[in-house]
């Protein structure tokens, strides 16, 4: 049996615990708060730890998922990778490009998987949009317009809205277009805390293709939407309901869909990649690319000028 542990069982980590248990691969949890790890250990009949090093020494693990604060990702993931354990890190992969480069070197030296929690790639509506983009029935994609907004979670304190939330749409834009952006222009600001809590981002890709991303932690409603504009039609996606509408000259059609929890699909992919000894859909290099773009976003907002990314 594949043996997985979850490190960090708080706000989002508790969902990792639930899903890994449902998949039948959860053998341990680790959290700095011993009372929290004890609760999950008793609930699921597994081992609980408050120290990562102790867990690594005591358990024969095939993989871990890390859902701790972003500032701790590099230190925790470097330990698990050096111990020869396949590692899933929640987004952002690291707090900086320098840390990301360091982590990738460690992963390459270990020969183990390093993957990142870009959950929207596993949203069934986005998977279907990727298929439409590849098959070309709607022509060429030219503009992706994203709107992602809701109040900031109390558990997010060490990064701002760009590295915590905008990274989802940065990643899906580069995945759907199938290339890295060439230019970045952005405005960000803060009205409710020390880190930025709203951002407007313009990513320029080849052939004048563009992604326009708006993100905020200010408005009370929860919105997750995408308008994908093609040369022969427009696709609207609701990330929350997973509903897709395809608008063409002949009219609008709404493909039938069955709601599927993206986290289940994402963590299944991690487990399958371990068992099949292959690279997962999302790689550590994807995580590094997104962090590089996020830092360009913040640099552009600070300077008021576009940032030109190296090829």
C-alpha positions as CSV (number, residue, x, y, z in Angstrom):
1,X,0.0,0.0,0.0
2,X,1.2,3.5,-0.8
3,X,1.9,5.3,2.5
4,X,1.1,9.1,2.7
5,X,1.5,11.6,5.5
6,X,0.0,15.1,5.8
7,X,2.1,17.8,7.3
8,X,0.0,20.7,8.5
9,X,-3.6,19.9,9.4
10,X,-5.1,23.5,9.7
11,X,-7.3,25.5,7.4
12,X,-6.6,23.7,4.1
13,X,-4.5,20.8,5.4
14,X,-7.6,19.2,7.1
15,X,-9.0,18.6,3.6
16,X,-5.8,16.8,2.6
17,X,-6.3,14.6,5.7
18,X,-9.9,13.8,4.7
19,X,-9.1,13.0,1.1
20,X,-6.0,11.0,1.7
21,X,-8.0,8.9,4.3
22,X,-10.8,8.4,1.7
23,X,-8.2,7.2,-0.8
24,X,-7.0,4.7,1.8
25,X,-3.3,5.8,1.8
26,X,-3.2,8.0,5.0
27,X,-0.8,6.6,7.6
28,X,0.3,9.7,9.6
29,X,-0.3,13.4,10.3
30,X,2.1,16.0,11.6
31,X,1.2,19.4,13.1
32,X,3.0,21.8,15.4
33,X,-0.1,21.7,17.5
34,X,0.0,18.3,19.2
35,X,-3.6,18.5,20.2
36,X,-4.6,18.9,16.5
37,X,-2.5,15.9,15.3
38,X,-3.9,13.8,18.2
39,X,-7.4,14.5,17.1
40,X,-6.8,13.3,13.6
41,X,-4.7,10.3,14.8
42,X,-7.6,9.1,16.9
43,X,-10.2,9.9,14.3
44,X,-8.5,7.9,11.5
45,X,-6.6,5.4,13.5
46,X,-3.2,6.6,12.4
47,X,0.0,8.0,13.9
48,X,0.2,11.6,15.0
49,X,3.3,13.7,15.3
50,X,4.3,17.3,16.2
51,X,7.8,17.1,14.8
52,X,8.6,16.4,11.1
53,X,12.0,14.9,11.8
54,X,10.5,12.4,14.3
55,X,7.8,11.4,11.8
56,X,10.4,10.9,9.0
57,X,12.5,8.7,11.3
58,X,9.5,6.7,12.5
59,X,7.5,6.1,9.3
60,X,8.3,4.4,6.1
61,X,6.6,7.0,3.8
62,X,6.1,7.0,0.1
63,X,4.9,10.5,0.0
64,X,3.8,13.6,2.0
65,X,1.6,16.6,1.3
66,X,2.7,19.9,2.9
67,X,0.0,22.4,3.8
68,X,1.9,24.6,6.2
69,X,2.4,28.4,5.9
70,X,4.2,29.4,2.7
71,X,7.2,30.7,4.6
72,X,7.9,27.2,5.9
73,X,7.6,25.3,2.6
74,X,11.2,25.2,1.6
75,X,12.5,24.1,5.0
76,X,9.9,21.3,5.4
77,X,10.0,20.1,1.8
78,X,13.8,20.0,1.7
79,X,13.7,17.6,4.7
80,X,11.2,15.2,3.1
81,X,12.9,15.2,-0.3
82,X,16.3,14.6,1.3
83,X,14.8,11.7,3.1
84,X,13.8,10.2,-0.2
85,X,10.1,11.0,0.1
86,X,7.9,12.1,-2.8
87,X,6.6,15.6,-1.9
88,X,3.4,17.6,-2.7
89,X,3.7,21.2,-1.6
90,X,0.6,23.5,-1.5
91,X,0.8,26.8,-3.4
92,X,2.9,28.9,-3.4
93,X,5.7,26.3,-3.7
94,X,8.1,28.6,-1.9
95,X,8.1,32.3,-0.8
96,X,10.7,33.3,-3.4
97,X,12.4,32.3,-6.7
98,X,15.7,31.7,-4.8
99,X,14.0,29.2,-2.5
100,X,12.2,27.6,-5.4
101,X,15.4,27.0,-7.3
102,X,17.0,25.5,-4.2
103,X,14.1,23.1,-3.7
104,X,14.2,21.9,-7.3
105,X,17.9,21.1,-7.0
106,X,17.1,19.1,-3.9
107,X,14.3,17.2,-5.7
108,X,16.5,16.5,-8.7
109,X,19.3,15.2,-6.5
110,X,16.8,12.9,-4.6
111,X,15.2,11.6,-7.7
112,X,11.8,12.0,-6.1
113,X,8.6,13.8,-7.2
114,X,8.1,17.5,-6.3
115,X,4.7,18.8,-7.2
116,X,2.6,21.8,-6.3
117,X,-1.0,22.4,-5.3
118,X,-2.4,24.2,-8.4
119,X,-5.9,22.7,-7.8
120,X,-7.6,24.6,-10.6
121,X,-5.9,22.4,-13.2
122,X,-7.9,19.6,-11.8
123,X,-11.2,21.5,-11.9
124,X,-13.3,19.5,-14.5
125,X,-14.4,22.7,-16.2
126,X,-10.8,23.8,-16.7
127,X,-9.8,20.3,-17.9
128,X,-12.6,20.5,-20.5
129,X,-11.5,24.0,-21.5
130,X,-8.0,22.6,-22.1
131,X,-9.4,20.0,-24.4
132,X,-11.4,22.6,-26.4
133,X,-8.2,24.7,-26.7
134,X,-6.2,21.8,-28.0
135,X,-8.8,20.5,-30.5
136,X,-9.2,24.0,-32.0
137,X,-13.0,23.8,-32.6
138,X,-13.4,27.4,-31.3
139,X,-10.4,28.7,-33.2
140,X,-7.4,30.2,-31.5
141,X,-7.5,31.4,-27.9
142,X,-6.7,35.1,-27.7
143,X,-7.8,36.4,-24.2
144,X,-8.5,34.8,-20.8
145,X,-10.3,37.1,-18.3
146,X,-10.2,35.9,-14.7
147,X,-12.1,37.2,-11.7
148,X,-11.3,35.7,-8.3
149,X,-12.5,37.4,-5.1
150,X,-13.5,36.8,-1.5
151,X,-12.5,37.9,2.0
152,X,-9.1,36.8,3.1
153,X,-8.9,33.7,5.3
154,X,-7.6,34.2,8.8
155,X,-5.0,31.5,8.4
156,X,-3.2,33.4,5.6
157,X,-0.6,35.8,7.1
158,X,2.8,35.4,5.5
159,X,2.0,36.2,1.8
160,X,-0.3,38.5,0.0
161,X,-3.1,37.9,-2.5
162,X,-0.8,37.6,-5.5
163,X,1.2,34.6,-4.2
164,X,-1.7,33.0,-2.4
165,X,-4.6,33.5,-4.8
166,X,-3.5,35.0,-8.1
167,X,-1.1,32.1,-8.6
168,X,-4.0,29.8,-9.5
169,X,-5.0,31.9,-12.5
170,X,-1.4,32.6,-13.5
171,X,-0.8,28.9,-13.7
172,X,-4.0,28.0,-15.6
173,X,-3.3,30.8,-18.1
174,X,0.2,29.5,-18.9
175,X,-1.2,25.9,-19.0
176,X,-4.1,26.8,-21.3
177,X,-2.0,28.9,-23.6
178,X,0.8,26.3,-23.5
179,X,3.6,28.8,-23.0
180,X,5.2,31.2,-20.5
181,X,4.2,34.9,-20.6
182,X,6.7,37.3,-22.1
183,X,5.5,40.5,-20.3
184,X,3.9,41.3,-16.9
185,X,2.2,44.6,-16.0
186,X,0.3,45.0,-12.7
187,X,-1.2,47.2,-10.1
188,X,-1.7,46.0,-6.5
189,X,-2.7,47.6,-3.2
190,X,-3.8,47.0,0.3
191,X,-6.8,48.2,2.3
192,X,-7.1,45.6,5.0
193,X,-3.6,44.5,6.0
194,X,0.2,44.7,5.6
195,X,0.3,42.5,2.5
196,X,-1.4,43.4,-0.8
197,X,-5.1,42.3,-0.8
198,X,-6.1,43.3,-4.4
199,X,-4.3,42.9,-7.7
200,X,-4.9,43.6,-11.4
201,X,-2.5,41.7,-13.6
202,X,-1.9,41.7,-17.3
203,X,0.2,38.9,-18.8
204,X,1.3,39.1,-22.4
205,X,1.9,35.9,-24.3
206,X,3.1,35.3,-27.8
207,X,1.0,36.4,-30.8
208,X,-0.6,39.2,-28.6
209,X,-2.5,36.6,-26.6
210,X,-3.3,38.0,-23.2
211,X,-4.5,37.0,-19.7
212,X,-6.2,39.6,-17.6
213,X,-6.4,38.6,-13.9
214,X,-8.2,40.4,-11.2
215,X,-8.0,39.1,-7.6
216,X,-9.0,40.6,-4.3
217,X,-9.6,39.7,-0.6
218,X,-11.8,42.7,-0.1
219,X,-15.3,41.9,-1.4
220,X,-17.5,39.8,0.8
221,X,-18.9,37.6,-2.0
222,X,-17.0,34.5,-3.3
223,X,-16.5,34.7,-7.1
224,X,-14.4,32.4,-9.3
225,X,-15.0,33.1,-13.0
226,X,-13.2,32.9,-16.3
227,X,-14.2,34.2,-19.8
228,X,-12.1,32.5,-22.4
229,X,-12.3,34.4,-25.7
230,X,-11.4,32.5,-28.9
231,X,-11.5,33.6,-32.5
232,X,-14.7,31.6,-33.1
233,X,-16.4,31.8,-29.8
234,X,-16.4,32.5,-26.1
235,X,-16.4,30.0,-23.1
236,X,-17.5,31.1,-19.7
237,X,-16.4,29.0,-16.7
238,X,-17.7,29.1,-13.1
239,X,-14.9,27.5,-11.0
240,X,-17.3,26.9,-8.1
241,X,-20.2,25.2,-9.8
242,X,-18.0,23.8,-12.5
243,X,-20.5,24.9,-15.1
244,X,-19.3,25.8,-18.6
245,X,-21.2,27.8,-21.2
246,X,-20.0,27.8,-24.9
247,X,-21.1,30.8,-26.9
248,X,-20.9,30.5,-30.7
249,X,-22.6,32.1,-33.7
250,X,-25.2,29.3,-33.7
251,X,-26.1,30.0,-30.1
252,X,-25.1,29.0,-26.6
253,X,-24.7,25.4,-25.3
254,X,-24.1,24.2,-21.8
255,X,-22.3,20.8,-21.7
256,X,-23.6,18.4,-19.1
257,X,-21.3,17.9,-16.2
258,X,-21.0,15.9,-13.0
259,X,-19.5,17.9,-10.1
260,X,-16.3,16.3,-8.9
261,X,-14.1,17.7,-6.0
262,X,-10.9,19.0,-7.6
263,X,-8.8,18.2,-4.5
264,X,-9.7,14.5,-4.9
265,X,-8.6,14.5,-8.5
266,X,-5.4,16.4,-7.6
267,X,-4.3,14.1,-4.8
268,X,-5.3,11.0,-6.8
269,X,-2.9,12.2,-9.4
270,X,-0.1,12.6,-6.8
271,X,-0.7,9.0,-5.5
272,X,-0.9,7.6,-9.1
273,X,2.4,9.4,-10.1
274,X,4.1,7.8,-7.1
275,X,2.7,4.3,-7.9
276,X,3.5,4.6,-11.6
277,X,6.9,6.2,-11.0
278,X,6.2,9.1,-13.3
279,X,6.1,12.8,-13.3
280,X,2.7,14.3,-12.2
281,X,0.7,16.8,-14.3
282,X,2.1,19.7,-12.2
283,X,5.9,19.7,-11.7
284,X,8.2,21.6,-9.4
285,X,9.3,23.7,-12.5
286,X,5.7,24.8,-12.9
287,X,5.8,26.0,-9.3
288,X,9.0,27.9,-9.9
289,X,7.7,29.5,-13.1
290,X,4.6,30.7,-11.3
291,X,6.6,32.2,-8.4
292,X,8.9,33.9,-10.9
293,X,5.8,35.5,-12.6
294,X,4.3,36.4,-9.2
295,X,7.5,38.2,-8.2
296,X,7.4,40.1,-11.6
297,X,3.8,41.1,-10.7
298,X,4.9,42.7,-7.5
299,X,8.0,44.3,-9.1
300,X,5.8,45.8,-11.8
301,X,3.4,47.2,-9.3
302,X,6.2,48.7,-7.3
303,X,7.9,50.3,-10.3
304,X,4.8,51.2,-12.3
305,X,6.4,49.7,-15.4
306,X,6.0,46.4,-17.3
307,X,8.4,43.6,-16.6
308,X,9.9,41.7,-19.5
309,X,10.5,38.0,-18.6
310,X,13.5,36.1,-20.1
311,X,12.5,33.4,-22.6
